[in-house]
Amino acid sequence: MTTVTLNRPKAMNALSWALRNAITEAFIALRDDASTDVVVLTGAGRAFSAGLDLKELGGESGDAGGAARAASQADMVDAITGFDRPIIGAINGVAITGGFELALACDLLLASTEARFADTHARVGIMPGWGLSQKLGRIIGITRAKELSLTGNYLSGTQAEAWGLVSHCVAPEELMPLARQLASDMQSCAPGMLPKVKRVMDEGYRMTLAEGLQFEKTASRIHMDDVTPDMVRGRRLGIQERGREQQRHA
């Protein structure tokens, strides 16, 4: 497991050009890191990310972002979604507008009770460009997504859990331990399976149900050609014991 932490706490982890480039470079590097099978993405300080650095966007910081903007070669969200293993977003504080879109690039989200989500694109006068207008409605339903995007109102971590945006909402001190536990659970799967299962789910989600079912069938047939009975037997006992252990602690 690798933890990627947005580290501009004094600026509420606002997404300056420099920070966006750093995130992009981190995920491009992680693609080639065979030792990283799960990534946890979180923020330092009180925020996950307050979104685009509006001071930089509005020219208030002079040309501070000029060099970083000129050096930018890849899209931040494309770099994240191009990572083929699971990404857990541990939302420790506010995730606003571009920060909300950054969160939605993760495979699953966990929230602290200090977390708050907001889409203020319409209030600022900018358009989403990292997927929020398309992803949010597919996750929480189009009417709830329109409520958030057309009002700019905040959504608490507990309400985000109720709406299905996040899987769990926990006390701040429990957030990273939960993220690490889920990462550990993922790591205990059969070798090589995390990228394969993530791919078939992501690709199928973009298709109609009929297309997705056919895509899964083809992927399953190709994969099962390399699975032997001995491999299945070796995993079965471990799965049974894990199930009994989870029941004991349920």
C-alpha positions as CSV (number, residue, x, y, z in Angstrom):
1,M,0.0,0.0,0.0
2,T,1.2,3.5,-0.8
3,T,-0.2,6.7,0.7
4,V,-0.3,9.8,-1.4
5,T,-0.9,12.9,0.7
6,L,-1.9,16.4,-0.7
7,N,0.5,18.6,1.3
8,R,-0.5,22.3,1.1
9,P,-2.3,22.4,4.4
10,K,-2.0,26.2,4.8
11,A,-3.8,26.6,1.5
12,M,-6.4,23.9,2.3
13,N,-4.6,21.7,-0.3
14,A,-5.8,24.0,-3.1
15,L,-4.9,22.6,-6.4
16,S,-2.2,24.9,-7.7
17,W,-0.5,24.0,-11.0
18,A,2.5,22.8,-8.9
19,L,0.4,20.5,-6.8
20,R,-1.5,19.2,-9.8
21,N,1.8,18.4,-11.5
22,A,3.0,16.6,-8.4
23,I,-0.1,14.5,-8.2
24,T,0.2,13.6,-11.9
25,E,3.8,12.7,-11.6
26,A,3.1,10.6,-8.5
27,F,0.5,8.5,-10.2
28,I,2.5,8.1,-13.4
29,A,5.4,6.9,-11.3
30,L,3.2,4.5,-9.4
31,R,2.0,2.8,-12.6
32,D,5.5,1.3,-12.9
33,D,5.8,0.5,-9.2
34,A,5.1,-3.2,-9.0
35,S,5.2,-3.1,-5.2
36,T,2.2,-0.7,-5.0
37,D,-1.0,-2.7,-5.2
38,V,-3.3,-0.2,-3.5
39,V,-3.1,3.6,-3.1
40,V,-4.7,5.7,-0.4
41,L,-5.2,9.3,-1.4
42,T,-5.8,11.8,1.4
43,G,-5.0,15.4,2.5
44,A,-2.8,17.0,5.1
45,G,-4.3,19.2,7.7
46,R,-8.0,20.2,7.9
47,A,-8.8,19.7,4.2
48,F,-8.8,17.0,1.5
49,S,-8.7,19.7,-1.1
50,A,-10.5,23.1,-1.4
51,G,-10.4,22.8,-5.2
52,L,-8.5,24.8,-7.8
53,D,-6.3,27.5,-6.4
54,L,-8.6,30.5,-7.1
55,K,-5.9,33.0,-6.2
56,E,-3.7,31.6,-8.9
57,L,-6.6,31.2,-11.3
58,G,-7.6,34.8,-10.7
59,G,-4.1,36.1,-11.2
60,E,-3.7,37.3,-7.6
61,S,-0.5,35.3,-7.1
62,G,1.2,37.0,-10.1
63,D,2.9,34.4,-12.3
64,A,3.6,32.0,-9.5
65,G,2.0,29.2,-11.4
66,G,3.5,30.1,-14.8
67,A,6.5,27.8,-14.7
68,A,4.4,24.9,-13.4
69,R,1.7,25.5,-16.0
70,A,4.3,25.5,-18.7
71,A,5.8,22.3,-17.4
72,S,2.5,20.5,-17.3
73,Q,2.4,17.6,-19.7
74,A,-0.5,15.4,-18.6
75,D,-3.9,15.7,-17.1
76,M,-4.1,15.0,-13.4
77,V,-7.3,13.0,-13.4
78,D,-6.3,11.1,-16.5
79,A,-3.1,10.1,-14.6
80,I,-5.2,8.9,-11.6
81,T,-7.8,7.0,-13.6
82,G,-5.0,5.5,-15.7
83,F,-3.6,3.8,-12.6
84,D,-4.9,0.2,-12.9
85,R,-5.0,-0.8,-9.2
86,P,-7.5,0.3,-6.5
87,I,-7.4,3.8,-5.1
88,I,-9.1,4.5,-1.8
89,G,-9.9,8.2,-1.2
90,A,-9.7,9.0,2.5
91,I,-11.6,12.3,2.7
92,N,-10.4,13.9,5.9
93,G,-12.0,17.4,5.5
94,V,-13.5,19.6,2.8
95,A,-13.6,18.3,-0.8
96,I,-14.8,21.3,-2.8
97,T,-15.3,21.6,-6.6
98,G,-12.0,20.5,-8.1
99,G,-11.3,18.7,-4.8
100,F,-14.6,16.9,-5.2
101,E,-13.7,15.9,-8.7
102,L,-10.3,14.6,-7.4
103,A,-12.2,12.5,-4.8
104,L,-14.5,11.1,-7.6
105,A,-11.4,9.9,-9.5
106,C,-10.9,7.3,-6.7
107,D,-12.4,3.8,-6.8
108,L,-14.1,4.2,-3.4
109,L,-14.4,6.9,-0.8
110,L,-14.2,6.9,3.0
111,A,-15.1,10.0,4.9
112,S,-14.3,11.5,8.3
113,T,-17.1,13.1,10.2
114,E,-15.2,16.3,9.5
115,A,-15.6,15.8,5.8
116,R,-17.8,18.1,3.7
117,F,-18.4,17.9,-0.1
118,A,-19.5,20.8,-2.3
119,D,-19.7,21.6,-6.0
120,T,-19.3,25.3,-6.4
121,H,-18.5,25.4,-10.1
122,A,-21.7,27.3,-10.9
123,R,-21.0,29.8,-8.1
124,V,-17.5,30.5,-9.2
125,G,-18.5,30.7,-12.9
126,I,-16.4,27.8,-14.2
127,M,-17.4,24.5,-15.7
128,P,-16.4,21.1,-14.4
129,G,-13.8,19.4,-16.6
130,W,-12.6,16.4,-14.5
131,G,-15.8,14.3,-14.7
132,L,-18.0,15.6,-11.8
133,S,-21.1,16.4,-14.0
134,Q,-21.1,12.9,-15.4
135,K,-19.9,10.8,-12.4
136,L,-21.8,12.3,-9.5
137,G,-25.3,11.6,-10.9
138,R,-24.3,8.0,-11.6
139,I,-23.3,7.5,-8.0
140,I,-26.0,9.3,-6.0
141,G,-28.7,9.8,-8.6
142,I,-29.3,12.6,-11.0
143,T,-31.7,14.6,-8.9
144,R,-29.4,14.7,-5.8
145,A,-26.5,15.5,-8.1
146,K,-28.4,18.4,-9.6
147,E,-29.3,19.6,-6.1
148,L,-25.6,19.8,-5.1
149,S,-24.3,21.3,-8.4
150,L,-27.1,23.8,-8.9
151,T,-27.1,25.1,-5.4
152,G,-23.4,24.8,-4.3
153,N,-24.6,23.6,-0.9
154,Y,-22.4,21.5,1.3
155,L,-22.9,17.8,2.0
156,S,-21.7,16.4,5.3
157,G,-19.8,13.1,5.6
158,T,-22.7,11.4,7.3
159,Q,-25.1,12.5,4.7
160,A,-22.6,11.4,2.0
161,E,-22.7,8.0,3.5
162,A,-26.5,7.9,3.6
163,W,-26.6,8.9,-0.1
164,G,-24.0,6.3,-1.1
165,L,-21.3,8.7,-2.1
166,V,-18.9,7.2,0.5
167,S,-18.7,3.7,1.8
168,H,-18.1,4.6,5.5
169,C,-18.1,7.8,7.6
170,V,-16.0,7.5,10.8
171,A,-14.4,9.6,13.5
172,P,-11.3,11.4,12.3
173,E,-8.9,9.2,14.2
174,E,-10.5,6.1,12.6
175,L,-10.2,7.2,9.0
176,M,-6.7,6.2,8.1
177,P,-6.8,2.9,10.1
178,L,-10.0,2.0,8.2
179,A,-8.3,2.9,4.9
180,R,-5.3,0.8,5.8
181,Q,-7.5,-2.1,6.8
182,L,-9.5,-2.1,3.6
183,A,-6.2,-1.8,1.7
184,S,-4.9,-4.9,3.6
185,D,-8.1,-6.8,2.7
186,M,-7.6,-6.0,-0.9
187,Q,-4.0,-7.0,-0.8
188,S,-5.0,-10.5,0.5
189,C,-6.8,-11.3,-2.8
190,A,-5.2,-13.7,-5.2
191,P,-2.1,-12.2,-6.9
192,G,-2.8,-10.2,-10.0
193,M,-6.5,-10.1,-9.5
194,L,-7.0,-6.5,-8.3
195,P,-6.2,-4.9,-11.7
196,K,-8.2,-7.5,-13.6
197,V,-11.4,-7.1,-11.5
198,K,-11.1,-3.3,-11.5
199,R,-10.7,-3.2,-15.2
200,V,-13.7,-5.4,-15.9
201,M,-15.9,-3.4,-13.6
202,D,-14.8,0.0,-15.0
203,E,-15.0,-1.0,-18.6
204,G,-18.4,-2.7,-18.1
205,Y,-19.8,0.3,-16.3
206,R,-19.3,2.4,-19.4
207,M,-21.3,-0.1,-21.5
208,T,-24.9,-1.2,-21.6
209,L,-25.8,-4.1,-19.4
210,A,-25.9,-6.5,-22.3
211,E,-22.5,-5.3,-23.5
212,G,-21.0,-5.4,-20.0
213,L,-22.2,-9.0,-19.5
214,Q,-20.6,-10.1,-22.7
215,F,-17.4,-8.2,-21.8
216,E,-17.3,-10.0,-18.5
217,K,-17.9,-13.4,-20.1
218,T,-15.0,-12.8,-22.5
219,A,-12.6,-11.6,-19.7
220,S,-13.6,-14.6,-17.5
221,R,-13.0,-17.1,-20.3
222,I,-9.6,-15.7,-21.0
223,H,-8.7,-15.6,-17.3
224,M,-10.0,-19.1,-16.5
225,D,-7.8,-20.7,-19.1
226,D,-4.9,-20.1,-16.8
227,V,-6.6,-21.2,-13.5
228,T,-5.9,-24.8,-12.3
229,P,-7.9,-26.9,-9.8
230,D,-4.8,-26.8,-7.5
231,M,-4.8,-23.0,-7.5
232,V,-8.5,-23.0,-6.5
233,R,-8.0,-25.6,-3.7
234,G,-5.1,-23.7,-2.3
235,R,-7.2,-20.5,-2.0
236,R,-10.4,-22.2,-0.8
237,L,-9.2,-23.1,2.7
238,G,-8.0,-19.6,3.3
239,I,-11.3,-18.1,2.2
240,Q,-13.2,-20.4,4.5
241,E,-11.1,-19.5,7.5
242,R,-11.3,-15.8,6.8
243,G,-15.1,-16.1,6.6
244,R,-15.2,-17.8,9.9
245,E,-12.9,-15.2,11.5
246,Q,-15.1,-12.4,10.2
247,Q,-18.3,-14.1,11.5
248,R,-16.6,-14.3,15.0
249,H,-16.0,-10.5,15.0
250,A,-19.4,-9.5,13.4
